[in-house]
Structures are given as structure tokens and as C-alpha cells.
């Protein structure tokens, strides 16, 4: 079976972990600070706060913005459920919007229609590695929280993903763009927000009592992350090579391929195609051939909240048509070609081509 996704690890990560074990300092320490600095250098941010997970990163970001009960937070329906959990955790109300089907990112015009007095933040995931329309969203009167997890290393205009919103968050789960096993990061240019985040991250040795968490990253995780950061440009280059290989092999078939645009980078966290006819049968046939393909999003968020599908037409179309093919830096050319050949055998008729 060709797996859908897997971490790309080497001897450098092993050596970094062993060095931390030998040091005896395995909890939060100098390696965490080193990792945070590397993230600031990459994204152009002033402050980085490493935490225990991506969900914790978003939860603390919302707390730092003082989002609480009765406040509203806008986010797309076609995204990971972790975003919904973080909003629930602070007691706020999620306000879901539809996506732009051309890139699976939230539709800017839908966001603008949903902003009102109670709106305290807009969460902007960069879907599947394609940078969202941050420049169009930057003029909104409410804070933006970038979720740059799936587009780490991408550019949006002249800035790196993670360098645009009031705050930005990242996850380093095993199969993300880089991994620390688990772990997350919050970035900001605001000293005030950074101080809040540092305070919220750790409850110990504080002069006053108020709500805080234990959301620290360990030096073990940070050491792995620092090594992975050094490899990021190579990871992105390899992902783009594989995407180009897919694109050439699958052009003019009965599938719709991901789009690219210089102003908004694509780093191909996922290679998501749309299969307008017979997606379920298409996926089942690939799995039967030993190729693990998956739904890009397990379940749209509006269905968790029992909202009508009719209010999210492009999200529903994405659910019906979208399929994620294997793509990760350690995927071989031979495996990529095997996947493409299987698709060509199943989709020989050129009824649908790549849209521009």
C-alpha cells in the first residue's frame, strides 16, 4: 500500500533527540527558544511562542485576543474540526462561511457579509498548501488569525504565510509540513499579545492567580522541529516536483487539478483533485490497487452544527468531488508514476481539464 501521508525523518532528527536526552533538559528550555527564533526568521514575525499542539495554539490565540462567551468568530466550513474545538473552548460562537471552489480557501465576499458588531476574529486557514487571499482580507476591521499549518513555506504577495494576520498559528503534527510529533506555534508582531501568550502558556511561578494553562513545548519536540526547519525548503521543492509530475501525467483527464498563481503560492501539503463524476468509485478503485487516497476534510463543520447544506453550496460540491492523492517528500517518483498510471487507466476520457 502506498500511504497517503507520512513524516519525512532522518538521522539528523535522531541525533538532535539524543543530544537533548544526553543534556538532561528535556522539558521547555533553550531548544524551544532556538526553534521559536527560527520561526521568526522564516516568517518575519517579531515574536513566536511554541506550544503543545496546533489546537492549543489557536485556543491561546483566541484567549490572547480576549475572545469569550457571546463573541463571534468567522471561519470556513470546509476545514479541520480542531478550529471548531478551539472556538468552543473559549465559549465563542462559530460563524461558518462557504469557500471558493477554485482553491478551497474561504470566500472573501462571504466573510465580508458575515462581519458584525459581535465579530471578534476571522480564522483564515491556507487550504492544502495554497495561500489564501490575505491581501483582500487585510482591510477587514476585525483581527485575522492565520492558520498557516498547511502552507508553511509559501508566500502570499511579498510576505511568507504566517506573517500577515494579527496572529498566526501552526501545527506540527506527524504529517504536517514539518513535524515535532505533536506541537504548535503562535506568531505575532504585538508585544502586548506576545506577553499574554507567554503568560497563558505556563501557570507556574506567577505572582498573581488567574486562568493559565500548561501548554508548553518540550526541548525534545523543539530539537526535532529545528532540524525539520532546516529541511523545509527541500521539503517544499520536493512537494512541488511531485505536484508537477502529477500535473503532467494527469492533464487532460476527467479530473480537475489544483491551480497555481504567483501571487499566492502553493506548497502542496495535499494534492487535491476534483472528480466530477463517480468520486466514491474512483477512490475505492485506487484503494483496491494499493493506493491510499483520502477525503481532504473528514466532515464539513456546518454538518457538525446541523446547518443546512444549501447554505454552503461550494463546500458541498467540494465534499462530493474532492479527493486527496498521496504526496509527501519521501514519496518516490516510481510511486507517483504508479498512482498516475492507475488514474489514467480509470479516467481515459478527456471530458474535464484543468481550470485556470
HELIX and SHEET records of a PDB file:
HELIX    1   1 UNK A   11  UNK A   23  1                                  13    
HELIX    2   2 UNK A   30  UNK A   43  1                                  14    
HELIX    3   3 UNK A   54  UNK A   64  1                                  11    
HELIX    4   4 UNK A   82  UNK A   89  1                                   8    
HELIX    5   5 UNK A  108  UNK A  114  1                                   7    
HELIX    6   6 UNK A  127  UNK A  129  5                                   3    
HELIX    7   7 UNK A  134  UNK A  137  1                                   4    
HELIX    8   8 UNK A  149  UNK A  151  5                                   3    
HELIX    9   9 UNK A  191  UNK A  201  1                                  11    
HELIX   10  10 UNK A  219  UNK A  250  1                                  32    
HELIX   11  11 UNK A  279  UNK A  288  1                                  10    
HELIX   12  12 UNK A  301  UNK A  304  1                                   4    
HELIX   13  13 UNK A  309  UNK A  311  5                                   3    
HELIX   14  14 UNK A  313  UNK A  321  1                                   9    
HELIX   15  15 UNK A  333  UNK A  346  1                                  14    
SHEET    1   A 7 UNK A  47  UNK A  51  0                                        
SHEET    2   A 7 UNK A 184  UNK A 188 -1                                        
SHEET    3   A 7 UNK A 167  UNK A 171 -1                                        
SHEET    4   A 7 UNK A 143  UNK A 147  1                                        
SHEET    5   A 7 UNK A 119  UNK A 125  1                                        
SHEET    6   A 7 UNK A  72  UNK A  76  1                                        
SHEET    7   A 7 UNK A  93  UNK A  97  1                                        
SHEET    1   B 2 UNK A 155  UNK A 156  0                                        
SHEET    2   B 2 UNK A 159  UNK A 160 -1                                        
SHEET    1   C 2 UNK A 271  UNK A 274  0                                        
SHEET    2   C 2 UNK A 322  UNK A 325 -1                                        
END                                                                             
